[in-house]
Amino acid sequence: MEFGLTEEQVELRSAAQDIVSAFDDEYWAQKDLAKEFPTEFYDHLASHGWLGITTPEQYGGGGMGITEATLLLEAIAAGGGAMNAASSVHMTIFGMHPVIVHGSDELKQENLPRVASGDLHVCFGVTEPDAGLDTTRITTTATRRGTDYVVRGRKVWISKALESERILLLTRTTPRSEVEKPTDGLTLFFTDLDRSRVDIRPIRKIGRNAVSSNELVIDDLVVPEAHRVGEEGKGFSYILDGLNPERMLIAAEALGIGRAALAKATAYAKDRVVFDRAIGMNQGIQFPLADSLAKLDAAELALRHATWTYDQGLPSGRTANTAKYLCAEAGYEAADRAVQTHGGMGYSEEYHVGRYLREVRLMRIAPVSQEMVLNYLGTKALGLPRSY
């Protein structure tokens, strides 16, 4: 088993670090404060071809794998932009995977080149207010009307809906009571986010405010049959194709934020003098930071293992969930310790570590909570009885 980085991947990581370095902490703090989408950052990455690195070459992308995608998103998060930066491009970089694998040739030809170039902003509509993690309970319906579908329902926590032209939308086309398995009867569409039929309502949040999260109220949205991804009723299986890679991308982003926070804390511990000595000389400061370094390094190895298994075409459920769990824990702890190292100044926006902490906290909740990861590992890896 060899999942170390190749020379090309090392070069890609270095190039990614360089490309994001033009946007410093102050840029991201201002965007967060103003609740303003980082258009300059998004356009900068698009103009240099980064947004299409996982899109197949035939559609104008780089055709790279999940390993390269995680290296890019780790660098983006570690550059100071944290989740504001990562979330602005996350869906573009890998969110179109169900369309790439299951979409029609026409759907791919029409959309993927625009996604790869950054011209097309997209969002992902799965979660609903009354369904939560139990996706089979969604109630947004798509009803046949001739060759079209008419969609009605609600979605929640939809990132980038305000900026997006199109949405990857999961609906129910057959009632749950009429299918053999709860996962049957769900249909996936990639369609226009028609503002005359979709009311977008931003959600007030404690962090990551440069990228909006929204509730959508969908009222008789007409969706052409040509916008359906794959077969009717099989949408749940299609989104499963993207869940393990998404966990790896989230893991990479948490890892990047943890690295950024640790770097800030280390620099502060070297420079801050109290009682005539740098506070980094004190074991009460030094040991927690060293412990976070070890945990971030270990979490990174778990992530490298996960992306290697996926790119090799091997089963990756266990490795993906493990990587997400460990990176989220290590990243959060590193950010929390960075705030503690700064003392009272850690509560000040001037040093940015408080912003890192607010944003990395999200990784322990989304896209799946740490508890649900443990449920997966307990039942799937350990063979214990299901608790829910």
Buried (B, 14 or more C-beta within 10 A) or exposed (E): EEBEBEEEBEEBBEBBBEBBEEBEBEBBBEBBEEEBBBEEBBEBBBEEBBBBBBBBEEBBBBBBBBBBBBBBBBBBBBBBBBBBBBBBBBBBBBBBBBBBEBBBEEBBEBBBBBBBBBEBBBBBBBBBEEBEEEBBEBBBBBEEEEEBBBBBBBBBBBBBBBBBEBBBBBBBBBEBEEBEEBBBBBBBBBBBBBEEBBEBBEEEBEBBBBBBBBBBBBEEBBBEEBBBBBEBBBBBBBBEEBBBBBBBBBBBBBBBBBBBBBBBBBEBBEEBEEEEEBBBEEEEBBEBBEBBBEBBEEBBBBBBBBBBBBBEEEEBBBBBBBBBBBBBBBBBBBBBBBBBBBBEBBEEEEBBBBBBBBBBBBBBEBBBBBBBBEBBBBBEEEEEEEEE
